[in-house]
Amino acid sequence: DIARNKAMLLRNEQDARRLDLLVEATKRFVQVVADQERLALAKHTLELAKNNNEVVQLRVNAGKSANTELRYVGITLAKTQLELEHARHALATSRLKLVTLWGDKTAEFSEAEADLFVLETPPTFESLEQLLERNPDLVRFATEQRLATTQIQLARSRRKADIEIAGGLRHFNFTDDTGLVVSLDIPLGNRSRAAPKEDEAEWNSQRQPYDLEQRRLELHATLFEVHQEIRHAIDAVSSYRDTIIPLSASALKDYEKGYKAGRYSLLELFVAQRTLIDAKLEAVMAAADYHRYRSEIDRLTGAGLGIGANP
């Protein structure tokens, strides 16, 4: 029984590592997709900056704007180019971190294909809570509890002496006789030697239920927090895509027309453009957070164990 329970602990450790690897792979893949979206937004921002430069140049040539605005646009254009380079470097790093999981040193794939904005409503917290018992940590504690109980039985069995009886024939060359020899081996002091092992096993057995319950409460709190966060991520993505981004895009069009007509300043145009870009970026980050939280829920509930090939 002890050997069987120890083997179960090893398998449980293997399951825990598989889940950790699955979650890490998911997070790195999501980061690659998110960085691709950030790079696309950086390119779009650069196009806006170039367009601003052309519009301001036309206004300066027509005497409707001062040369100062042209300098401000030049500064913005230079910063936007730096942001684009930073986005490219971030994507290259995330791609490399992903391929290292399968032992490569170079990302040979061209693009990670995924739609970050496909979000599913998560199950209720109550239904997820019932799946917590599949968590490898709880399974490990339960197995350790059974192991401790078995070790108590083993320690108690050592109280009794293992009496060994041996027998056989012996030939005496000197007298040319043959005799029957019987030996009896009775170890002494077994009870006193077994007492410390038995006490240790008893203490371990009493500690396991408390450790199991403490871990169960910790996992319950973590699952509740992650469940709240994934619901918030869904609400955030919905708010950005349905309200904030459309309103920001509509406002930007008004500011672009107004700036050309001289009703708005260049600073107001910059603010409108940045508001739209930031809203799109926040939507991407919220969608990426959703998928990260989803993988964490799979880890907490042990759902990820059914994914991939068995070792």
Disulfide bonds with the S-S distance in Angstrom:
none
